Amino acid sequence: MRRRELIVDMSVAAIFWPGAAARAQQKALPVIGFLSSRSPEDSSAQMAGFRQGLAEMGHVEGENLAIEYRWAHGDYERLPALAADLVNKSVRVVATVGGEPPALAAKGATATIPIVFAMGSDPVQAGLVESYNRPGGNITGIDIVTDTIDAKRIGLLHDLVPQATAIGYLVNPAFSSAKAQRRP
């Protein structure tokens, strides 16, 4: 009886051992850190675009890379801790969205991990980069210049609805560009 049990045990080990060895030898997927001042519910369209852009470059979440998401849900005070958490996870790059606050938090958390931002205000004025031509450091990104066109948007709205006597808009007063957005 012992011989039969030994043969069964060795057969089972032989069947499952190669798979276990292969799994043990698999390299960990590279990890992208994603830091946002917003919430996932507010960002579904942007997330679809982010994933599509990665896929177009041959990077598919769960297949050849992993993404660690951190969402501040509009609470900017949480961003430094969320950025530090991503740095502690040893991500290879941090992508920040939702304006200056997440990019500034990421910059404060690391001087070595690359940071990529997308924002609507001036990254030089915000202190993220030294200049447009030579950003320096570990941070780069795109400025979609929304701060500079806010007044044009209000003017266009006034042209479309000239009888309007008041125009209102919502802005988070804790957002670093809120003051610039309120300028006429």
N, C-alpha and C positions, 0 to 999 in steps of 0.2 A: 504494500500500500504506500509506503514511503517513497518508493521509486516512482510510482505513478504521480504522486503529488509533486515531487521534484521536477518531473518532466513537464507537468502542467504549469508549474510556477515559472520554469525557465522559458517555456513557449510564450506565456503571457508577457514576460519581461522582454523577450526578443521581439515580440510584435510592437510593444509600446515604447521600448527604449529608443529606437531611432527617432521617433517623433518627439520624445521628451528631450533628447539631445539636440535636435534641430531647434526646438523652441528655446532651449537654454542658450543656444548660440546666436539667436536672432539679435541684431543690434536694436537698441532703442530708437524709436523714431525721433527725428529732430523736432523740436518744439518751438512754436511761435507763440509769443505772449501777445494777447490782444487786450488793450486797456481802453475802456470807454467811460466817459462821464455820463453816458445815457444808460438806458435799459435795453435788454434784448427785444422787448416788445416794440420799442420806438425805433429799432434799428434793423428790422427784418430786410428791408430793401437794400440797405448798405451791406449787410452781411451776405446777401445773395451775390452782390457785385464783388465783394471781397473774395468769396469762395470761387466765383467764376474766374476772376483774375488769376488766382492761384492755379486753378485747373488749366487755364490757357498756357501756363508755364510748366505744366506737368506735375503740379503738386496737388494731391487730393487728400483731404483730411481723413485720417483713419487708415489710409493705404500707405502713404510714404511720408506723412508728417502728422503731427498732433498740434492742436491749438488749445492753449490754456486761456480761457476767457475770464476777464474781471470786469464787472459792471458796477459803477458807482451809483446808479439810479438817481442822478441829479445831485447827490451829496458830495460836493467837491472835497470836503474834509477827509473823506475816505480814500481819496486817490493816492496819497503817499504810501499808505499801508498796502493798498492793492498793488502798487508798483513794486514795492519792496518784496511782496510775496512772489511776484513773477520773477524777480531777480534771484530770489532764493530757490526757485524751481529750475534755475540754470537754463532759461530759455535762450535760444540762439539770436532772436531779434524781438523787439517789442514794437508792435504796431499800435499807434494811438489815434483815437478818433473822438470827436466831440469838442473840438476847440483847443485852446491853449492849456487848460488845466491838466488834462491827462499827459500831454507832452511835457509840461513842466515837472509833473510828479515823476515821470519816468526819468527825466534828465537828473532830477535830484536823487534818484535811487541808484543810478549806475553811470559810470564814466567809461565803461568798456563794452557793454552789450550794445549793438547797433539799435538805434531808435528811428522809426519812420513815422512822421506825422502828416496829417491832412487837417488844415485849419483855414479859417477865413480871415484871420487878422495877420498883421505883419510879424513874422517870426524873429526878425532882427529887433524890432521894438520890444517884443515880448521877452527878449533875452535868451531865446532858444538857440540861435545861431549867431555867429559873428558878422556874417554878411551873406548876401545872396550868392555872390560869386565864389566865396570860400567859406562855407558854413563852419568848417572846423569841427573838432571833437567827434563824437559818435552819433550825431543826430543830423537827419536830413528829412526833407519832405516837400509837400506842396502847399502853396498859399493860393487859395481860390478867391482871394480878394473880395469877399462878401462885405467886409467892414467898409470898404471904400465905395461900395455901390448902394449902401442903405439909403442914403439921401436921394439917390436917383430913383430907387423903388418907390419912395414916398411921393416924389414928384410925378412919377408915372401914374400912380394911383390917383393923385389929385387931378391929373389931366383926364383920366378915365371917368372920374366921378367929381366934376368941378363943383357941384352943388353941396358936396359934403362939407360940413362945418367943423367936424372933428374926426380925426383918424387915430385909432388906437392900435397898439400891438403889445404882445406879451414878450417879456424878456426876464430872464433869471437875473436878479440884481447881484447875485454872488458870482456870476460869470464875469471873468476878467475884462471882456470886451463890452460889457453892458453900457458903460459910460460912453464909449465911442459910438455905440449903436444909437444912443439917444440924442446925439448931436444932430442939429438940423442940417 
